Amino acid sequence: MIGHDHDEPKRSAQGHNQHEAESDGRTSLSVRGMNCANCVRHVTEALQAVPGVASAVVQLAQARAEVRWRTGV
């Protein structure tokens, strides 16, 4: 089961994006059923293969995935 917390990018007073330049947003996902490093690798590769995803970091112990993405892709 995957749940998520969606967080729009925060902009400074000058209107600059505080996230990485290539990333427009961040989504935190709950990932259940992982039990080894190979599971983490498969989930990471699957997330990174999605068009528009700038990066994906999967944490086994926390059962979470942090995905940074670009809009308009």
C-alpha positions in Angstrom: 0.0 0.0 0.0 1.3 3.5 -0.9 0.2 6.6 0.8 1.6 10.1 0.2 2.1 13.6 1.6 2.2 16.2 -1.2 4.2 19.3 -0.7 4.2 22.1 -3.3 7.5 24.0 -3.6 8.0 26.9 -1.3 9.1 30.2 -3.0 11.3 32.9 -1.4 10.3 36.6 -1.5 12.2 36.9 -4.8 10.1 34.1 -6.3 12.9 31.6 -6.5 12.2 27.9 -5.9 13.8 26.6 -2.7 14.0 23.0 -4.1 16.7 21.9 -6.5 16.6 23.8 -9.8 15.4 20.8 -11.8 12.7 19.9 -9.3 9.3 21.6 -8.9 7.8 19.5 -6.1 8.2 16.8 -3.5 6.1 13.9 -2.6 6.6 11.6 0.4 5.3 8.1 -0.1 4.7 5.3 2.4 6.0 2.0 0.9 4.9 -1.2 2.5 6.2 -4.7 1.9 9.9 -4.0 1.4 12.2 -6.3 3.4 15.7 -6.0 1.8 18.0 -3.8 -0.1 17.0 -5.4 -3.3 13.4 -4.3 -2.7 14.7 -0.7 -2.2 16.6 -0.9 -5.5 13.5 -2.1 -7.4 11.3 0.6 -5.9 13.9 3.3 -6.6 14.4 2.2 -10.2 10.6 2.1 -10.8 10.1 5.6 -9.4 13.0 7.0 -11.3 11.6 5.5 -14.6 8.4 7.6 -14.2 8.5 10.6 -16.6 8.9 13.9 -14.7 10.6 12.3 -11.7 13.9 14.2 -10.9 15.0 11.9 -8.1 13.8 9.2 -5.8 15.2 8.2 -2.4 13.8 5.1 -0.8 14.4 4.3 2.9 13.9 0.7 4.0 13.9 1.3 7.8 11.3 4.1 7.5 9.3 2.4 4.7 9.3 5.7 2.9 10.2 7.1 -0.5 10.9 10.8 -1.1 10.3 11.8 -4.7 11.2 15.1 -6.3 9.5 15.8 -9.5 9.1 18.4 -12.3 5.8 19.8 -13.5 4.9 20.0 -17.1 6.6 16.7 -18.1 
